[in-house]
């Protein structure tokens, strides 16, 4: 998953369900119900980060859940070496190998999602960054 537990809504009031967390000089708001929704999957799925935030992602949500494995993604490339638009897909496919997987990300585009659905046993979920999960 990417940064789906926390919505980003600049210039708007912060709802009570959001908890501020610091990331360098930025404040990220963690959506507690969103984190709960992700944690509810933990008994059926192996959770892992697939984000350019890499290990910093776990640090942001540490008060709410334990550290998760991190899929190291190609953060400095705009295209994956295997022809996908999203550079994260190559690393995700290497991480999951032949296992079924679900991917939560706000930047999944239709052609990438369609190809993944054809080539893998997977579920692709695109969240709205302003609302979270």
C-alpha positions as CSV (number, residue, x, y, z in Angstrom):
1,X,0.0,0.0,0.0
2,X,0.9,3.6,-0.4
3,X,0.0,6.5,1.9
4,X,-3.7,5.6,1.8
5,X,-4.4,5.8,5.6
6,X,-4.0,9.6,5.6
7,X,-5.9,12.0,3.4
8,X,-4.2,15.2,2.3
9,X,-6.5,18.2,2.2
10,X,-4.5,21.5,2.3
11,X,-6.4,24.6,3.4
12,X,-9.3,22.8,4.9
13,X,-10.3,22.2,8.5
14,X,-8.9,19.0,9.9
15,X,-11.6,16.5,10.9
16,X,-11.6,15.1,14.4
17,X,-10.8,11.6,13.1
18,X,-7.4,12.8,11.9
19,X,-4.3,12.7,14.1
20,X,-1.4,14.9,13.1
21,X,2.0,13.3,12.7
22,X,5.3,15.0,11.8
23,X,7.3,14.2,8.7
24,X,10.3,16.4,8.6
25,X,8.9,19.9,8.3
26,X,5.5,18.7,7.1
27,X,2.5,17.7,9.1
28,X,0.7,14.6,7.8
29,X,-2.8,13.8,9.2
30,X,-3.4,10.1,9.9
31,X,-7.0,9.0,9.5
32,X,-7.6,6.7,12.4
33,X,-10.6,4.9,10.8
34,X,-8.6,4.4,7.7
35,X,-5.8,2.8,9.7
36,X,-8.4,0.6,11.4
37,X,-9.7,-0.5,8.0
38,X,-6.2,-1.4,6.9
39,X,-5.4,-3.2,10.2
40,X,-8.6,-5.3,9.8
41,X,-6.9,-6.9,6.8
42,X,-3.9,-7.9,8.8
43,X,-5.4,-11.3,9.8
44,X,-5.9,-12.2,6.1
45,X,-3.1,-10.4,4.4
46,X,0.6,-9.6,4.8
47,X,0.7,-5.8,5.0
48,X,3.6,-4.0,3.4
49,X,4.4,-0.4,2.3
50,X,5.0,0.3,-1.3
51,X,5.7,4.0,-1.1
52,X,8.5,6.4,-2.0
53,X,8.3,7.3,1.7
54,X,9.9,3.9,2.3
55,X,10.8,3.3,6.0
56,X,9.5,6.8,7.0
57,X,5.9,5.5,6.4
58,X,6.1,3.2,9.4
59,X,7.5,6.0,11.5
60,X,4.5,8.1,10.8
61,X,1.9,5.6,12.0
62,X,4.0,4.0,14.7
63,X,1.7,5.1,17.5
64,X,-1.2,3.3,15.8
65,X,0.5,0.2,14.4
66,X,3.8,-1.7,14.4
67,X,6.5,-1.4,11.7
68,X,5.6,-3.0,8.4
69,X,7.9,-4.5,5.7
70,X,8.8,-2.0,3.0
71,X,8.9,-2.7,-0.7
72,X,11.7,-0.5,-2.0
73,X,10.4,1.2,-5.1
74,X,12.0,3.1,-7.9
75,X,11.4,6.6,-6.6
76,X,13.6,8.4,-9.1
77,X,12.2,6.9,-12.3
78,X,9.0,7.8,-14.1
79,X,8.6,4.5,-15.8
80,X,9.0,0.9,-14.7
81,X,11.6,-1.2,-16.5
82,X,8.8,-3.7,-17.5
83,X,6.7,-1.2,-19.4
84,X,4.3,-0.1,-16.7
85,X,3.7,3.6,-16.2
86,X,4.0,3.4,-12.4
87,X,7.6,2.7,-11.3
88,X,6.3,0.9,-8.1
89,X,4.8,-2.0,-10.0
90,X,8.1,-3.7,-10.8
91,X,9.1,-3.8,-7.2
92,X,5.6,-4.9,-6.1
93,X,5.6,-7.8,-8.6
94,X,9.1,-8.9,-7.4
95,X,7.9,-8.7,-3.8
96,X,4.7,-10.7,-4.2
97,X,6.2,-13.2,-6.7
98,X,3.3,-15.5,-7.6
99,X,1.2,-14.8,-4.5
100,X,-2.2,-13.1,-4.9
101,X,-2.1,-9.5,-3.7
102,X,-4.2,-6.4,-3.2
103,X,-2.6,-3.0,-3.9
104,X,-4.0,0.2,-2.4
105,X,-2.6,3.3,-4.1
106,X,-3.9,6.7,-5.3
107,X,-1.8,6.8,-8.4
108,X,-2.8,3.6,-10.2
109,X,-3.8,4.3,-13.8
110,X,-6.3,2.2,-15.7
111,X,-3.8,0.7,-18.2
112,X,-1.5,-0.5,-15.4
113,X,-4.4,-1.8,-13.4
114,X,-5.9,-3.6,-16.4
115,X,-2.6,-5.3,-17.2
116,X,-2.0,-6.3,-13.6
117,X,-5.5,-7.8,-13.4
118,X,-4.8,-9.8,-16.6
119,X,-1.4,-11.0,-15.5
120,X,-1.9,-11.6,-11.7
121,X,-4.4,-12.8,-9.2
122,X,-4.9,-9.4,-7.6
123,X,-7.2,-6.7,-6.4
124,X,-6.4,-3.1,-7.3
125,X,-7.9,-0.3,-5.1
126,X,-7.4,3.3,-6.0
127,X,-8.2,5.7,-3.1
128,X,-9.0,9.3,-3.2
129,X,-6.1,11.2,-1.6
130,X,-8.3,13.9,-0.1
131,X,-10.5,11.3,1.7
132,X,-8.1,8.4,2.3
133,X,-9.5,4.9,2.2
